[in-house]
Amino acid sequence: MLGRLTPADLGRRTRLPAWDVAHLVAHVYRAFERIPIGLASAPPAGPPDADRVTYWRSYDRAENGVQTAARADAILAEHGSQGIVAAFDRLWRDALDVLDAAPADRLVVTWQPVMRLDEFAATRLVEIGVHGLDLTAALDQAPALGAEAALAIGVVLRALAPDLDPDALGWHAVDWIEKATGRTGLSPAECRQLDDRAALFPVLS
C-alpha cells in the first residue's frame, strides 16, 4: 500500500503540525495494530460500555494528543523512517485478516472501553480514513477515500454533532469530513449560516 513512498515523501510536512509523513504512517500503523492486540486477549465480560460514537467522547483530547504523539515517536524509533513503510505494509493485511475471521459481536477491550468488535472496527475506519486524507494532502494527491467509507465516517461525525446538517450546507461526504475534523476551516459565509453552531467545530480533532 505504501511501498512507493520515497525518503523525500516521508519527510514531507503534514496538516498535523508536529508530524511529517513518517510520523503519520507510524500513527496509522498503531491504528491497525490495535485490532490484533484487541483480539489477542480473551473476550471480556460484557456488556459493552462504548460504541462507534461514544468512544470518541470517552477520553480527554489534550491528554490523548500527548500520548498519541509519544506512541508514534516510539513506533518510528523502533522501525526507522524507511522501515515503518515495510512494517505497515505487512501489518495492515494481517490486521484485516484477523478482523475478518472474528465474529462481529465479539467483545474487545480497547485502551479501556469494552466494545463490540464491529463498533471498534468502525472507530478504526474513522481513524484510518481521516488520516488517509491527511496523507494524500501531504503528498499532493487527490483524496483517496471510497464512497462507502466516507459515508460511514460521515454518519459517525453527524452523530457526534446532531445539530449539524452537512447536506443543508451543500457539503459532499469528503467536504463534511474535512470540515468536521478541522482539516478545512469554515468560510465566513459558512460561519454566518451556522451562526452559534460554528462553535461546534471541529466536531472531532
C-alpha positions as CSV (number, residue, x, y, z in Angstrom):
1,M,0.0,0.0,0.0
2,L,2.8,2.4,0.9
3,G,5.7,0.8,-0.8
4,R,6.2,3.7,-3.3
5,L,6.9,6.3,-0.6
6,T,10.4,7.8,-1.0
7,P,12.6,9.2,1.7
8,A,11.7,12.7,0.4
9,D,8.0,11.8,0.7
10,L,8.4,10.6,4.3
11,G,10.0,13.9,5.3
12,R,7.1,16.0,4.0
13,R,5.1,18.0,6.5
14,T,1.5,17.1,7.1
15,R,-1.6,19.0,8.2
16,L,-0.8,17.8,11.7
17,P,1.7,20.5,12.8
18,A,4.1,18.2,14.8
19,W,4.2,15.4,12.2
20,D,5.9,14.6,9.0
21,V,4.6,11.8,6.7
22,A,6.8,9.2,8.5
23,H,5.1,10.0,11.9
24,L,1.7,9.9,10.3
25,V,2.4,6.5,8.9
26,A,3.5,5.4,12.4
27,H,0.2,6.7,13.8
28,V,-1.8,4.8,11.2
29,Y,0.3,1.7,11.9
30,R,-0.9,2.0,15.5
31,A,-4.5,2.3,14.4
32,F,-4.2,-1.1,12.6
33,E,-2.0,-2.7,15.3
34,R,-4.8,-2.2,17.9
35,I,-7.0,-4.7,16.0
36,P,-4.8,-7.9,16.6
37,I,-3.9,-6.6,20.1
38,G,-7.6,-6.2,21.0
39,L,-8.3,-9.7,19.7
40,A,-5.3,-11.4,21.3
41,S,-6.9,-11.4,24.8
42,A,-9.9,-13.5,25.9
43,P,-13.2,-11.6,25.4
44,P,-14.0,-9.5,28.5
45,A,-17.2,-9.9,30.4
46,G,-20.0,-7.7,29.0
47,P,-21.9,-5.7,28.5
48,P,-20.1,-3.2,26.1
49,D,-19.8,0.3,27.5
50,A,-19.0,2.2,24.3
51,D,-19.9,2.3,20.7
52,R,-18.6,3.9,17.5
53,V,-19.9,7.3,18.6
54,T,-19.5,7.4,22.4
55,Y,-15.9,6.1,22.0
56,W,-14.8,9.5,20.8
57,R,-16.2,11.1,23.9
58,S,-14.5,8.7,26.4
59,Y,-11.1,10.4,26.7
60,D,-9.5,13.8,27.3
61,R,-8.4,15.2,23.9
62,A,-5.4,17.1,25.2
63,E,-4.1,14.2,27.2
64,N,-4.7,11.8,24.4
65,G,-2.9,14.0,22.0
66,V,0.3,13.8,24.1
67,Q,0.0,10.1,24.4
68,T,-0.7,9.6,20.7
69,A,2.4,11.6,19.7
70,A,4.6,9.6,22.1
71,R,3.3,6.3,20.7
72,A,4.0,7.5,17.1
73,D,7.5,8.6,18.2
74,A,8.2,5.2,19.8
75,I,6.9,3.2,16.8
76,L,9.0,5.3,14.4
77,A,12.1,4.9,16.6
78,E,11.6,1.2,16.6
79,H,11.3,0.8,12.8
80,G,13.0,3.8,11.3
81,S,11.6,6.1,8.6
82,Q,12.0,3.5,5.8
83,G,11.3,0.5,8.0
84,I,7.9,1.9,9.1
85,V,6.7,1.6,5.5
86,A,7.6,-2.1,5.2
87,A,6.2,-2.7,8.7
88,F,3.0,-1.0,7.8
89,D,2.6,-3.0,4.6
90,R,2.9,-6.2,6.5
91,L,0.7,-5.2,9.3
92,W,-2.5,-3.9,7.7
93,R,-3.1,-7.1,5.7
94,D,-2.7,-9.3,8.8
95,A,-4.9,-6.9,10.9
96,L,-7.7,-7.1,8.4
97,D,-7.4,-10.9,8.1
98,V,-7.7,-11.2,11.9
99,L,-10.7,-8.8,11.9
100,D,-12.5,-10.7,9.1
101,A,-12.0,-14.0,10.9
102,A,-13.6,-12.8,14.2
103,P,-17.4,-12.5,14.9
104,A,-18.8,-9.0,14.8
105,D,-20.4,-9.3,18.2
106,R,-17.2,-10.4,19.9
107,L,-16.2,-8.1,22.7
108,V,-12.8,-6.5,22.9
109,V,-11.1,-4.1,25.4
110,T,-9.6,-1.1,23.7
111,W,-7.4,1.2,25.9
112,Q,-10.3,0.9,28.4
113,P,-13.8,0.9,26.9
114,V,-15.4,-2.5,26.3
115,M,-16.8,-2.7,22.7
116,R,-18.3,-5.0,20.2
117,L,-15.8,-5.8,17.5
118,D,-17.9,-4.2,14.7
119,E,-18.2,-1.0,16.8
120,F,-14.4,-0.9,17.4
121,A,-13.7,-1.6,13.8
122,A,-15.9,1.5,12.9
123,T,-13.6,3.6,15.1
124,R,-10.6,2.3,13.2
125,L,-12.3,3.2,9.9
126,V,-12.7,6.8,11.2
127,E,-9.1,6.9,12.3
128,I,-7.6,5.4,9.2
129,G,-9.9,7.2,6.7
130,V,-9.3,10.7,8.2
131,H,-5.6,10.2,8.3
132,G,-5.6,8.8,4.8
133,L,-6.9,12.2,3.7
134,D,-4.0,13.8,5.7
135,L,-1.6,11.5,3.8
136,T,-2.9,12.3,0.4
137,A,-2.9,16.0,1.2
138,A,0.7,15.9,2.3
139,L,1.7,14.1,-0.9
140,D,-0.3,16.5,-3.1
141,Q,-2.6,13.7,-4.3
142,A,-6.4,13.7,-4.8
143,P,-8.3,12.4,-1.7
144,A,-8.4,8.6,-1.7
145,L,-11.5,7.5,0.3
146,G,-14.1,5.2,-1.1
147,A,-17.7,6.4,-1.1
148,E,-18.9,3.7,1.3
149,A,-16.1,4.5,3.8
150,A,-16.7,8.3,3.5
151,L,-20.4,7.7,4.2
152,A,-19.8,5.6,7.3
153,I,-17.3,8.1,8.7
154,G,-19.7,10.9,8.0
155,V,-22.5,9.2,9.9
156,V,-20.3,8.9,13.0
157,L,-19.4,12.6,12.7
158,R,-23.1,13.5,12.3
159,A,-24.0,11.5,15.4
160,L,-21.3,13.4,17.3
161,A,-22.9,16.7,16.3
162,P,-26.6,16.1,15.7
163,D,-27.4,19.8,15.3
164,L,-25.3,20.0,12.1
165,D,-26.7,19.0,8.7
166,P,-23.9,18.8,6.1
167,D,-26.5,18.3,3.3
168,A,-28.2,21.6,4.1
169,L,-24.8,23.2,3.9
170,G,-24.1,21.7,0.5
171,W,-21.1,19.6,1.7
172,H,-20.3,16.4,0.0
173,A,-19.0,13.4,2.1
174,V,-15.3,14.3,2.0
175,D,-16.1,18.0,2.4
176,W,-18.0,17.2,5.6
177,I,-15.2,15.0,7.0
178,E,-12.6,17.7,6.2
179,K,-14.7,20.4,7.9
180,A,-15.8,18.3,10.9
181,T,-12.3,17.3,11.7
182,G,-10.8,20.8,11.3
183,R,-8.8,19.9,8.3
184,T,-10.6,22.6,6.3
185,G,-11.7,25.8,8.0
186,L,-15.2,27.3,7.8
187,S,-15.6,30.2,5.3
188,P,-17.1,33.5,6.5
189,A,-20.3,32.6,4.7
190,E,-20.5,29.2,6.4
191,C,-19.9,30.8,9.8
192,R,-22.8,33.2,9.1
193,Q,-25.0,30.4,8.0
194,L,-24.1,28.2,11.0
195,D,-24.3,31.1,13.5
196,D,-23.9,29.7,17.0
197,R,-23.4,26.2,15.6
198,A,-20.0,27.3,14.2
199,A,-18.7,26.8,17.7
200,L,-19.2,23.1,17.4
201,F,-16.2,22.8,15.0
202,P,-14.1,20.8,15.0
203,V,-16.6,18.1,15.8
204,L,-13.6,15.7,16.2
205,S,-10.0,16.5,16.5
